[in-house]
Amino acid sequence: MDAATPLTSVALLALPGCTSAATVYGFFDALSGTRRDWQMLHGGAEVASPFRPLVVSRDGGPLQGANGVTITPDASFAACPRPDVVCITDVMVAPDEPLGDRFDAEAAWVRDAYGAGATIASACSGAVLLAHTGLLDGLDATSHWAYCDALSARHPRTRWHPERGLVMAGESQRILMAGSGVAWHMLVLALIARFASPEEAMQVARINLLDMNTTSPLAYASLTRGGLANEDRAIARCQQWAAEHYARESPVSQMVEQSGLPERSFKRRFTRATGMSPLEYVHTLRLEEAKQMLEAGNAPVEAIAVEVGYQDASFFGRLFRRKVGLTPAQYRRRFGALRQSLHGTR
């Protein structure tokens, strides 16, 4: 990341006795690992996340979450730099339990942050506190299905949608809300898509297997796991060549020629450097490009097969299913829809 590019600051609101440490630090980990982890897994140069997550509480002192786990905030409200995003991760209260004035300070701080231009996000029961701010009046909203009836009765000026996993509302859609359970995954991906890029949100989804369906983990795997960072310069040059010319006919023979090595020596050194045979490496490059094309467009599978180097579409289909765990059509339905929804959060 360019040192001149400012980080997106995300304040994760922690409430004593009412916050799940898993959700708070799940957000923290996903945001901290954006860009950084993808580069690391692919052998790229070390880069920082474009996000600066901070756990924030009223006084900044250690507090116990809902399950008794000690949470150590990074800052108090007074010491927190002006956030770009405020996340209310959850509130552990019964659906029909009134908040009273327990969290008036938190509600006021959230309102002030919104007034200063911050995006406000809530996950699951965090909608209870967000509704308490009054910012949802006249807007669409969502929460965990068990809370929406009580919230509807308590906040009738808000249109509650328990069936929706993600809702964006308000001026410039600066209010984002996730519904039941692990829909917070979709919320953090939406934030990454909006403040970094949809492509990087897809990377986080694939690294962390963030899915609300029973999709094989293989579908998320980035097949080009070898990267270019190895000490064998001859092999590294061939990897670079393959990254640009993988669709050519007989690419392994051309890599052997590029290397200047005897074929047996080349294959032995390539496998030692990358963990894959040269042919397997070419297949993984081709399939990774095919996955990107399936996510991003509507080209026929047969055309994609040819584009990435396979003249036999049936062989491509069998190889894709064996390596990815889904057929090309299944992959497109699953991840094409996810990419489109992430682009829609921009």
Contacts in CASP RR format, 6 or more apart in sequence:
PFRMAT RR
TARGET T0000
AUTHOR 0000-0000-0000
METHOD contacts of the structure
MODEL  1
MDAATPLTSVALLALPGCTSAATVYGFFDALSGTRRDWQMLHGGAEVASP
FRPLVVSRDGGPLQGANGVTITPDASFAACPRPDVVCITDVMVAPDEPLG
DRFDAEAAWVRDAYGAGATIASACSGAVLLAHTGLLDGLDATSHWAYCDA
LSARHPRTRWHPERGLVMAGESQRILMAGSGVAWHMLVLALIARFASPEE
AMQVARINLLDMNTTSPLAYASLTRGGLANEDRAIARCQQWAAEHYARES
PVSQMVEQSGLPERSFKRRFTRATGMSPLEYVHTLRLEEAKQMLEAGNAP
VEAIAVEVGYQDASFFGRLFRRKVGLTPAQYRRRFGALRQSLHGTR
1 35 0 8 1.000
1 47 0 8 1.000
1 48 0 8 1.000
1 50 0 8 1.000
5 50 0 8 1.000
7 48 0 8 1.000
7 49 0 8 1.000
7 50 0 8 1.000
7 51 0 8 1.000
7 52 0 8 1.000
8 50 0 8 1.000
8 51 0 8 1.000
8 52 0 8 1.000
8 84 0 8 1.000
8 85 0 8 1.000
8 195 0 8 1.000
8 196 0 8 1.000
9 51 0 8 1.000
9 52 0 8 1.000
9 54 0 8 1.000
9 81 0 8 1.000
9 82 0 8 1.000
9 83 0 8 1.000
9 84 0 8 1.000
9 85 0 8 1.000
10 27 0 8 1.000
10 31 0 8 1.000
10 51 0 8 1.000
10 52 0 8 1.000
10 53 0 8 1.000
10 54 0 8 1.000
10 83 0 8 1.000
10 84 0 8 1.000
10 85 0 8 1.000
10 86 0 8 1.000
10 87 0 8 1.000
10 191 0 8 1.000
11 54 0 8 1.000
11 56 0 8 1.000
11 75 0 8 1.000
11 80 0 8 1.000
11 83 0 8 1.000
11 85 0 8 1.000
11 86 0 8 1.000
11 87 0 8 1.000
11 113 0 8 1.000
12 24 0 8 1.000
12 27 0 8 1.000
12 28 0 8 1.000
12 53 0 8 1.000
12 54 0 8 1.000
12 55 0 8 1.000
12 56 0 8 1.000
12 87 0 8 1.000
12 89 0 8 1.000
13 19 0 8 1.000
13 56 0 8 1.000
13 57 0 8 1.000
13 86 0 8 1.000
13 87 0 8 1.000
13 88 0 8 1.000
13 89 0 8 1.000
13 106 0 8 1.000
13 110 0 8 1.000
13 129 0 8 1.000
14 24 0 8 1.000
14 55 0 8 1.000
14 56 0 8 1.000
14 57 0 8 1.000
14 63 0 8 1.000
14 65 0 8 1.000
14 71 0 8 1.000
14 73 0 8 1.000
14 89 0 8 1.000
15 57 0 8 1.000
15 63 0 8 1.000
15 91 0 8 1.000
15 103 0 8 1.000
15 106 0 8 1.000
15 129 0 8 1.000
16 57 0 8 1.000
16 63 0 8 1.000
16 64 0 8 1.000
16 65 0 8 1.000
17 63 0 8 1.000
17 64 0 8 1.000
17 65 0 8 1.000
17 66 0 8 1.000
17 68 0 8 1.000
17 92 0 8 1.000
18 65 0 8 1.000
18 66 0 8 1.000
18 90 0 8 1.000
18 91 0 8 1.000
18 92 0 8 1.000
18 93 0 8 1.000
19 63 0 8 1.000
19 65 0 8 1.000
19 66 0 8 1.000
19 71 0 8 1.000
19 89 0 8 1.000
19 90 0 8 1.000
19 91 0 8 1.000
19 92 0 8 1.000
20 65 0 8 1.000
20 66 0 8 1.000
20 67 0 8 1.000
20 89 0 8 1.000
20 90 0 8 1.000
20 92 0 8 1.000
21 65 0 8 1.000
21 67 0 8 1.000
21 69 0 8 1.000
21 71 0 8 1.000
23 89 0 8 1.000
23 90 0 8 1.000
23 123 0 8 1.000
23 124 0 8 1.000
23 184 0 8 1.000
24 55 0 8 1.000
24 71 0 8 1.000
24 89 0 8 1.000
26 188 0 8 1.000
27 53 0 8 1.000
27 87 0 8 1.000
27 89 0 8 1.000
27 123 0 8 1.000
27 184 0 8 1.000
27 188 0 8 1.000
28 53 0 8 1.000
28 55 0 8 1.000
30 188 0 8 1.000
30 192 0 8 1.000
30 204 0 8 1.000
30 208 0 8 1.000
30 210 0 8 1.000
31 49 0 8 1.000
31 51 0 8 1.000
31 53 0 8 1.000
31 188 0 8 1.000
31 191 0 8 1.000
31 192 0 8 1.000
32 49 0 8 1.000
32 51 0 8 1.000
32 53 0 8 1.000
33 49 0 8 1.000
33 204 0 8 1.000
34 49 0 8 1.000
34 50 0 8 1.000
34 51 0 8 1.000
34 192 0 8 1.000
34 196 0 8 1.000
34 200 0 8 1.000
34 203 0 8 1.000
34 204 0 8 1.000
35 47 0 8 1.000
35 48 0 8 1.000
35 49 0 8 1.000
35 50 0 8 1.000
35 196 0 8 1.000
35 200 0 8 1.000
35 203 0 8 1.000
36 46 0 8 1.000
36 47 0 8 1.000
36 48 0 8 1.000
36 49 0 8 1.000
37 203 0 8 1.000
37 204 0 8 1.000
37 207 0 8 1.000
38 200 0 8 1.000
38 203 0 8 1.000
38 204 0 8 1.000
38 207 0 8 1.000
38 222 0 8 1.000
39 45 0 8 1.000
39 46 0 8 1.000
39 47 0 8 1.000
40 46 0 8 1.000
41 207 0 8 1.000
41 222 0 8 1.000
41 225 0 8 1.000
42 222 0 8 1.000
42 224 0 8 1.000
42 225 0 8 1.000
42 226 0 8 1.000
42 227 0 8 1.000
43 226 0 8 1.000
43 227 0 8 1.000
43 228 0 8 1.000
43 229 0 8 1.000
44 227 0 8 1.000
44 228 0 8 1.000
44 229 0 8 1.000
50 195 0 8 1.000
50 196 0 8 1.000
50 200 0 8 1.000
51 192 0 8 1.000
51 195 0 8 1.000
51 196 0 8 1.000
54 73 0 8 1.000
54 74 0 8 1.000
54 75 0 8 1.000
54 80 0 8 1.000
54 81 0 8 1.000
54 83 0 8 1.000
55 71 0 8 1.000
55 72 0 8 1.000
55 73 0 8 1.000
55 74 0 8 1.000
55 75 0 8 1.000
56 73 0 8 1.000
56 74 0 8 1.000
56 75 0 8 1.000
56 76 0 8 1.000
56 77 0 8 1.000
56 80 0 8 1.000
56 83 0 8 1.000
57 63 0 8 1.000
57 71 0 8 1.000
57 73 0 8 1.000
57 76 0 8 1.000
57 77 0 8 1.000
58 76 0 8 1.000
58 77 0 8 1.000
58 105 0 8 1.000
58 106 0 8 1.000
58 109 0 8 1.000
59 76 0 8 1.000
60 73 0 8 1.000
60 75 0 8 1.000
60 76 0 8 1.000
60 79 0 8 1.000
61 72 0 8 1.000
61 73 0 8 1.000
61 76 0 8 1.000
62 70 0 8 1.000
62 71 0 8 1.000
62 72 0 8 1.000
62 73 0 8 1.000
63 70 0 8 1.000
63 71 0 8 1.000
63 73 0 8 1.000
64 70 0 8 1.000
64 71 0 8 1.000
65 71 0 8 1.000
65 92 0 8 1.000
66 92 0 8 1.000
75 81 0 8 1.000
77 105 0 8 1.000
77 109 0 8 1.000
82 113 0 8 1.000
82 116 0 8 1.000
82 118 0 8 1.000
83 113 0 8 1.000
83 118 0 8 1.000
84 118 0 8 1.000
84 119 0 8 1.000
84 195 0 8 1.000
85 118 0 8 1.000
85 119 0 8 1.000
85 120 0 8 1.000
85 121 0 8 1.000
85 191 0 8 1.000
85 195 0 8 1.000
86 110 0 8 1.000
86 113 0 8 1.000
86 114 0 8 1.000
86 118 0 8 1.000
86 119 0 8 1.000
86 120 0 8 1.000
86 121 0 8 1.000
87 121 0 8 1.000
87 122 0 8 1.000
87 123 0 8 1.000
87 187 0 8 1.000
87 191 0 8 1.000
88 110 0 8 1.000
88 120 0 8 1.000
88 121 0 8 1.000
88 122 0 8 1.000
88 123 0 8 1.000
88 126 0 8 1.000
88 127 0 8 1.000
88 129 0 8 1.000
88 130 0 8 1.000
89 122 0 8 1.000
89 123 0 8 1.000
89 124 0 8 1.000
89 126 0 8 1.000
89 184 0 8 1.000
90 123 0 8 1.000
90 124 0 8 1.000
90 125 0 8 1.000
90 126 0 8 1.000
90 184 0 8 1.000
91 103 0 8 1.000
91 125 0 8 1.000
91 126 0 8 1.000
91 128 0 8 1.000
91 129 0 8 1.000
92 125 0 8 1.000
93 99 0 8 1.000
93 125 0 8 1.000
93 128 0 8 1.000
95 146 0 8 1.000
95 147 0 8 1.000
95 149 0 8 1.000
95 150 0 8 1.000
95 151 0 8 1.000
96 150 0 8 1.000
98 154 0 8 1.000
99 128 0 8 1.000
99 129 0 8 1.000
99 132 0 8 1.000
103 129 0 8 1.000
103 132 0 8 1.000
106 129 0 8 1.000
107 129 0 8 1.000
107 132 0 8 1.000
107 133 0 8 1.000
107 134 0 8 1.000
110 120 0 8 1.000
110 129 0 8 1.000
110 130 0 8 1.000
110 133 0 8 1.000
110 135 0 8 1.000
111 133 0 8 1.000
111 134 0 8 1.000
111 135 0 8 1.000
113 120 0 8 1.000
114 120 0 8 1.000
114 133 0 8 1.000
114 135 0 8 1.000
114 174 0 8 1.000
114 175 0 8 1.000
117 174 0 8 1.000
118 174 0 8 1.000
119 174 0 8 1.000
119 175 0 8 1.000
119 176 0 8 1.000
119 191 0 8 1.000
119 194 0 8 1.000
120 130 0 8 1.000
120 135 0 8 1.000
120 174 0 8 1.000
120 175 0 8 1.000
120 176 0 8 1.000
121 175 0 8 1.000
121 176 0 8 1.000
121 177 0 8 1.000
121 178 0 8 1.000
121 187 0 8 1.000
121 191 0 8 1.000
122 129 0 8 1.000
122 130 0 8 1.000
122 143 0 8 1.000
122 176 0 8 1.000
122 177 0 8 1.000
122 178 0 8 1.000
123 177 0 8 1.000
123 178 0 8 1.000
123 179 0 8 1.000
123 183 0 8 1.000
123 184 0 8 1.000
123 187 0 8 1.000
124 143 0 8 1.000
124 144 0 8 1.000
124 178 0 8 1.000
124 179 0 8 1.000
124 180 0 8 1.000
124 181 0 8 1.000
124 183 0 8 1.000
124 184 0 8 1.000
125 143 0 8 1.000
125 144 0 8 1.000
125 147 0 8 1.000
126 143 0 8 1.000
127 136 0 8 1.000
127 141 0 8 1.000
127 142 0 8 1.000
127 143 0 8 1.000
127 144 0 8 1.000
127 147 0 8 1.000
127 151 0 8 1.000
127 177 0 8 1.000
127 179 0 8 1.000
128 143 0 8 1.000
128 147 0 8 1.000
128 151 0 8 1.000
130 136 0 8 1.000
130 141 0 8 1.000
130 175 0 8 1.000
130 177 0 8 1.000
131 141 0 8 1.000
131 151 0 8 1.000
131 154 0 8 1.000
131 155 0 8 1.000
131 158 0 8 1.000
134 155 0 8 1.000
135 175 0 8 1.000
136 155 0 8 1.000
136 157 0 8 1.000
136 158 0 8 1.000
136 169 0 8 1.000
136 175 0 8 1.000
137 155 0 8 1.000
137 157 0 8 1.000
137 158 0 8 1.000
138 157 0 8 1.000
138 158 0 8 1.000
138 159 0 8 1.000
139 158 0 8 1.000
139 159 0 8 1.000
139 169 0 8 1.000
139 170 0 8 1.000
139 175 0 8 1.000
140 158 0 8 1.000
140 159 0 8 1.000
140 161 0 8 1.000
140 167 0 8 1.000
140 169 0 8 1.000
141 151 0 8 1.000
141 158 0 8 1.000
141 159 0 8 1.000
141 160 0 8 1.000
141 161 0 8 1.000
141 167 0 8 1.000
141 169 0 8 1.000
141 175 0 8 1.000
141 177 0 8 1.000
142 148 0 8 1.000
142 160 0 8 1.000
142 161 0 8 1.000
142 162 0 8 1.000
142 164 0 8 1.000
142 165 0 8 1.000
142 166 0 8 1.000
142 167 0 8 1.000
142 177 0 8 1.000
142 178 0 8 1.000
142 179 0 8 1.000
143 151 0 8 1.000
143 160 0 8 1.000
143 162 0 8 1.000
143 177 0 8 1.000
143 179 0 8 1.000
143 180 0 8 1.000
144 162 0 8 1.000
144 179 0 8 1.000
144 180 0 8 1.000
144 181 0 8 1.000
145 162 0 8 1.000
145 179 0 8 1.000
145 180 0 8 1.000
146 180 0 8 1.000
148 160 0 8 1.000
148 161 0 8 1.000
148 162 0 8 1.000
151 158 0 8 1.000
151 160 0 8 1.000
152 158 0 8 1.000
152 160 0 8 1.000
161 167 0 8 1.000
162 179 0 8 1.000
162 180 0 8 1.000
164 179 0 8 1.000
165 178 0 8 1.000
165 179 0 8 1.000
165 180 0 8 1.000
165 183 0 8 1.000
165 186 0 8 1.000
166 176 0 8 1.000
166 177 0 8 1.000
166 178 0 8 1.000
166 179 0 8 1.000
166 183 0 8 1.000
166 186 0 8 1.000
166 187 0 8 1.000
166 190 0 8 1.000
166 341 0 8 1.000
166 345 0 8 1.000
167 176 0 8 1.000
167 177 0 8 1.000
167 179 0 8 1.000
168 175 0 8 1.000
168 176 0 8 1.000
168 177 0 8 1.000
168 190 0 8 1.000
168 345 0 8 1.000
169 175 0 8 1.000
169 177 0 8 1.000
176 187 0 8 1.000
176 190 0 8 1.000
176 191 0 8 1.000
176 345 0 8 1.000
177 187 0 8 1.000
178 184 0 8 1.000
178 186 0 8 1.000
178 187 0 8 1.000
182 212 0 8 1.000
183 212 0 8 1.000
185 205 0 8 1.000
185 210 0 8 1.000
185 211 0 8 1.000
185 212 0 8 1.000
186 210 0 8 1.000
186 212 0 8 1.000
186 341 0 8 1.000
188 204 0 8 1.000
188 210 0 8 1.000
189 201 0 8 1.000
189 204 0 8 1.000
189 205 0 8 1.000
189 210 0 8 1.000
189 342 0 8 1.000
190 201 0 8 1.000
190 342 0 8 1.000
190 345 0 8 1.000
191 345 0 8 1.000
192 200 0 8 1.000
192 201 0 8 1.000
192 204 0 8 1.000
193 200 0 8 1.000
193 201 0 8 1.000
193 342 0 8 1.000
193 343 0 8 1.000
193 344 0 8 1.000
193 345 0 8 1.000
193 346 0 8 1.000
194 345 0 8 1.000
194 346 0 8 1.000
198 339 0 8 1.000
198 342 0 8 1.000
198 343 0 8 1.000
198 344 0 8 1.000
198 345 0 8 1.000
198 346 0 8 1.000
201 342 0 8 1.000
202 295 0 8 1.000
202 335 0 8 1.000
202 338 0 8 1.000
202 339 0 8 1.000
202 342 0 8 1.000
203 222 0 8 1.000
204 210 0 8 1.000
205 211 0 8 1.000
205 220 0 8 1.000
205 338 0 8 1.000
206 220 0 8 1.000
206 221 0 8 1.000
206 222 0 8 1.000
207 220 0 8 1.000
207 222 0 8 1.000
209 217 0 8 1.000
209 220 0 8 1.000
211 220 0 8 1.000
213 334 0 8 1.000
215 326 0 8 1.000
215 334 0 8 1.000
216 324 0 8 1.000
216 325 0 8 1.000
216 326 0 8 1.000
218 323 0 8 1.000
218 324 0 8 1.000
218 325 0 8 1.000
218 326 0 8 1.000
219 324 0 8 1.000
219 325 0 8 1.000
219 326 0 8 1.000
219 331 0 8 1.000
219 334 0 8 1.000
219 335 0 8 1.000
221 324 0 8 1.000
222 288 0 8 1.000
223 284 0 8 1.000
223 285 0 8 1.000
223 287 0 8 1.000
223 288 0 8 1.000
223 291 0 8 1.000
223 323 0 8 1.000
223 324 0 8 1.000
224 284 0 8 1.000
224 285 0 8 1.000
224 288 0 8 1.000
225 284 0 8 1.000
226 274 0 8 1.000
226 275 0 8 1.000
226 276 0 8 1.000
226 281 0 8 1.000
227 239 0 8 1.000
227 274 0 8 1.000
228 236 0 8 1.000
228 239 0 8 1.000
228 240 0 8 1.000
228 243 0 8 1.000
229 236 0 8 1.000
230 236 0 8 1.000
230 239 0 8 1.000
230 273 0 8 1.000
230 274 0 8 1.000
231 273 0 8 1.000
232 269 0 8 1.000
232 272 0 8 1.000
232 273 0 8 1.000
234 259 0 8 1.000
234 260 0 8 1.000
234 261 0 8 1.000
234 266 0 8 1.000
234 269 0 8 1.000
235 259 0 8 1.000
235 266 0 8 1.000
235 269 0 8 1.000
235 270 0 8 1.000
235 273 0 8 1.000
235 274 0 8 1.000
236 273 0 8 1.000
237 258 0 8 1.000
237 259 0 8 1.000
238 255 0 8 1.000
238 258 0 8 1.000
238 259 0 8 1.000
238 266 0 8 1.000
238 270 0 8 1.000
238 278 0 8 1.000
239 274 0 8 1.000
239 281 0 8 1.000
241 254 0 8 1.000
241 255 0 8 1.000
241 258 0 8 1.000
242 251 0 8 1.000
242 255 0 8 1.000
242 281 0 8 1.000
242 282 0 8 1.000
242 285 0 8 1.000
243 285 0 8 1.000
245 251 0 8 1.000
245 254 0 8 1.000
246 282 0 8 1.000
246 285 0 8 1.000
246 286 0 8 1.000
246 289 0 8 1.000
246 308 0 8 1.000
246 309 0 8 1.000
247 286 0 8 1.000
247 307 0 8 1.000
247 308 0 8 1.000
247 309 0 8 1.000
248 254 0 8 1.000
248 309 0 8 1.000
249 309 0 8 1.000
251 282 0 8 1.000
252 278 0 8 1.000
252 279 0 8 1.000
252 282 0 8 1.000
255 266 0 8 1.000
255 270 0 8 1.000
255 278 0 8 1.000
256 263 0 8 1.000
256 266 0 8 1.000
256 267 0 8 1.000
256 278 0 8 1.000
259 266 0 8 1.000
260 266 0 8 1.000
261 269 0 8 1.000
266 278 0 8 1.000
267 277 0 8 1.000
267 278 0 8 1.000
270 276 0 8 1.000
270 277 0 8 1.000
270 278 0 8 1.000
270 281 0 8 1.000
271 277 0 8 1.000
271 278 0 8 1.000
274 281 0 8 1.000
276 284 0 8 1.000
283 319 0 8 1.000
283 323 0 8 1.000
284 323 0 8 1.000
286 308 0 8 1.000
286 309 0 8 1.000
286 310 0 8 1.000
287 308 0 8 1.000
287 319 0 8 1.000
287 320 0 8 1.000
287 323 0 8 1.000
287 324 0 8 1.000
289 307 0 8 1.000
289 308 0 8 1.000
290 304 0 8 1.000
290 305 0 8 1.000
290 308 0 8 1.000
290 316 0 8 1.000
290 320 0 8 1.000
290 328 0 8 1.000
291 324 0 8 1.000
291 331 0 8 1.000
291 335 0 8 1.000
293 299 0 8 1.000
293 304 0 8 1.000
293 307 0 8 1.000
293 308 0 8 1.000
294 301 0 8 1.000
294 304 0 8 1.000
294 328 0 8 1.000
294 331 0 8 1.000
294 332 0 8 1.000
294 335 0 8 1.000
294 336 0 8 1.000
295 331 0 8 1.000
295 332 0 8 1.000
295 335 0 8 1.000
295 336 0 8 1.000
295 338 0 8 1.000
295 339 0 8 1.000
296 336 0 8 1.000
296 339 0 8 1.000
297 336 0 8 1.000
299 307 0 8 1.000
301 313 0 8 1.000
301 316 0 8 1.000
301 317 0 8 1.000
301 328 0 8 1.000
301 329 0 8 1.000
302 313 0 8 1.000
304 316 0 8 1.000
304 328 0 8 1.000
305 311 0 8 1.000
305 312 0 8 1.000
305 313 0 8 1.000
305 316 0 8 1.000
305 317 0 8 1.000
306 313 0 8 1.000
308 316 0 8 1.000
310 316 0 8 1.000
310 319 0 8 1.000
316 328 0 8 1.000
317 327 0 8 1.000
317 328 0 8 1.000
320 326 0 8 1.000
320 327 0 8 1.000
320 328 0 8 1.000
320 331 0 8 1.000
321 327 0 8 1.000
321 328 0 8 1.000
324 331 0 8 1.000
326 334 0 8 1.000
END
